[in-house]
Amino acid sequence: MRAESKGMTHTAATAVEAPFAVSVRDVNMVFDGVHAVRDASFDLEKGRFLTILGPSGSGKTTLLRMIAGFGQPTSGEVFINGLAVGSVPPHKRSIGMVFQKLALFPHLTAAENVAFPLRMRRFDARTIPDRVHRYLDLVKLGKLGDRRIHELSGGQQQRVAIARALVFEPDLLLLDEPLAALDRKLREEMQLEFRRIQRELDVTTINVTHDQREALVVSDEIIVMDHGRIQQKARPEATYRQPKNAFVANFIGVTNFVDGVVANVDGERIVFGHAGFAGRSGNGFRPATGVSARGALRAEQIRIGGGREALGDVDTVFGGIVTDAIFEGERVVYEVAVADLGGTTLRVFDHDPVTHSQHDVGSSVALGWNVKDVLVFGD
Amino acid sequence: MRPSRTSYPLSWRLMDAVEAIAAAVWPRSFSAAVPWLMLMPAVVLVGLLVLGLWDMADGSFRKLDTATFLPSDDYSLANYDRAFTEKLFFTVASRSLIGSLIVTVITLVFAFPYSYVMVRTRSTFLRKFLLIALFLPFFIGQVVRAYGWLIILGSQGMVNEALGFVGVAPIRLLYNYPAVLFGLVQYMLPFAVLMLAPALTAIPEEMESAAGSLGANWVRTFIHVVLPLAKPGFIGAGLVVMTLSLTDFAIPAILGGGSQDFIANAIYDQFFRTSDQGMGATLALLLVAVGSIMVGVVFALFGAGTLAMGRSK
């Protein structure tokens, strides 16, 4: 398929079977000797909101920029609406992009910024003011069109950038971490705005972020990247509940890891390491006895109490000593050293309004969880 | 207990001693005066210049007594009358003004791509090469450089020799207006590049990417984004090139060979050839006036803020 698509860029034959809004096929990117993206492949259906999530240096921005047309893949191909776009420069792609630092034009007003893509793309000049108004209304900036960029607040500038990226009705909206610089409250507000606007216009969107919460809140689908590789592509709930490997489990949510050597495998149930610590096989992991393994256990899956009876219905109980108790308002975060797990410190969230901040540093506590909540991966 | 003072390097302890002496000599309550004190050398230098100008202004109103070859004792507007009516001065003035305008435009056109590549290139080698190529002529000096052009462009120079090989008769490349303008452009280019570079550096590359994703090809990106944002740099560079070439002496003298005098050459002639100090002073003051008016007009049109000075909002 890929071989025959080469060199036939402008014929219908290049279309991949299903007309996905975006298809990325075996894309690699190497520059300055750095292999920034490795064998990336995914499809995105029209109208979906995809977030590419990863730490800095994971290749997420490089992947996004290749879709936008800034930078050619070293190998592989990007398809937009089924057509290979390898040789199409950015200004001929129908893509709206919101940049990390917004890149609003300081010499123009908000309305002129929004009108810019319409003028560059030679829209009928008579329709431009009306359309600019409509999109300024969409982002709730109806009255501020005449303001210069530096006269707007951070949140308002975000809105101008969104309006500018969408006003020419692109096939695809790309968001290159535009919320990274905002304070938390504004960021959370803008996340909901992105989601509202995306649903209102039904525009296919790819968002890049290192903020796991943002990924969970805004997306229909999440791609987790690390070291240039796509680790997992799944819906937010699935990414959270069934991480495909230890990296994903660690990157999203607060996760405790317990390392050990596999003692016994019974179907899904894997017993490994210390004192009968057991978990459920993650991502079809079927180790032989004696292989080292990691168990991943979310902080909120662990219950904490003064004794066994306070934990309720759990099938695993370990005792530990509280080494730190951090009051975070709606929850208390305990760090508990568990001697039976080789001194491993487990992080535990306590949201319970009754037991809340009952355990002092140094006190003995019981920790309980269910084996099904421990996901076991290979190293 | 803090570690012993002797654990700090000697240079730090010396600085501590200097600071202690300074504190004793110059108590804290004087500290408000420090910025003014630091401004003093510059103020004194400019002040001396103004004193000199005052003396020249006085001289410009004294006519040269052709009998005694001394300036007259009484004041008159005779020198100004000559400056505005004599054809020679008009020719020289218009030649300098038009020349400096042409030089400014050409220099900016050449300087922009140079500084753009210098600022935007990813190759550190190319950036260093361009920077060195820019600074090298500075080390040589204006007169030597102009002399170099004589060697290259003279009637038996390298260019004409090369033309001779292909059977073209020697062409007169020197001692005309284009030769002077050519020399000035070559001389001004580094100034313009150096003044444009910071302005271009200040434009985030993301702006150009954004313009691209919004549908602008590189020509439109240049016209609608880079040019307006680089305006302070263009105005600063333009002003410097314009005033420097308007007042230049060596290039018109050497590459013009006396036939292409600019105002500075005319002033020189008045002071040192005809010894008419009054006339020289008059021309000099008029040159200062023209230059000031030009700068004033540019500031009035674009505002001093276009030089990217003043606090940003």
Chai-1 contact restraints between the chains, C-beta under 6 A:
chainA,res_idxA,chainB,res_idxB,connection_type,confidence,min_distance_angstrom,max_distance_angstrom,comment,restraint_id
A,A68,B,S213,contact,1.0,0.0,6.0,A-B,restraint_1
A,F70,B,S209,contact,1.0,0.0,6.0,A-B,restraint_2
A,P90,B,G212,contact,1.0,0.0,6.0,A-B,restraint_3
A,P90,B,S213,contact,1.0,0.0,6.0,A-B,restraint_4
A,H91,B,G212,contact,1.0,0.0,6.0,A-B,restraint_5
A,H91,B,G215,contact,1.0,0.0,6.0,A-B,restraint_6
A,H91,B,A216,contact,1.0,0.0,6.0,A-B,restraint_7
A,H91,B,N217,contact,1.0,0.0,6.0,A-B,restraint_8
A,I95,B,S213,contact,1.0,0.0,6.0,A-B,restraint_9
A,M97,B,S213,contact,1.0,0.0,6.0,A-B,restraint_10
A,F99,B,E206,contact,1.0,0.0,6.0,A-B,restraint_11
A,F99,B,A210,contact,1.0,0.0,6.0,A-B,restraint_12
A,K101,B,E206,contact,1.0,0.0,6.0,A-B,restraint_13
A,A103,B,E206,contact,1.0,0.0,6.0,A-B,restraint_14
A,A103,B,M207,contact,1.0,0.0,6.0,A-B,restraint_15
A,A103,B,A210,contact,1.0,0.0,6.0,A-B,restraint_16
A,H107,B,P228,contact,1.0,0.0,6.0,A-B,restraint_17
A,F116,B,L214,contact,1.0,0.0,6.0,A-B,restraint_18
A,P117,B,L214,contact,1.0,0.0,6.0,A-B,restraint_19
A,P117,B,G215,contact,1.0,0.0,6.0,A-B,restraint_20
A,M120,B,L214,contact,1.0,0.0,6.0,A-B,restraint_21
A,M120,B,G215,contact,1.0,0.0,6.0,A-B,restraint_22
A,M120,B,A216,contact,1.0,0.0,6.0,A-B,restraint_23
A,M120,B,R220,contact,1.0,0.0,6.0,A-B,restraint_24
A,R121,B,G215,contact,1.0,0.0,6.0,A-B,restraint_25
A,H150,B,K313,contact,1.0,0.0,6.0,A-B,restraint_26
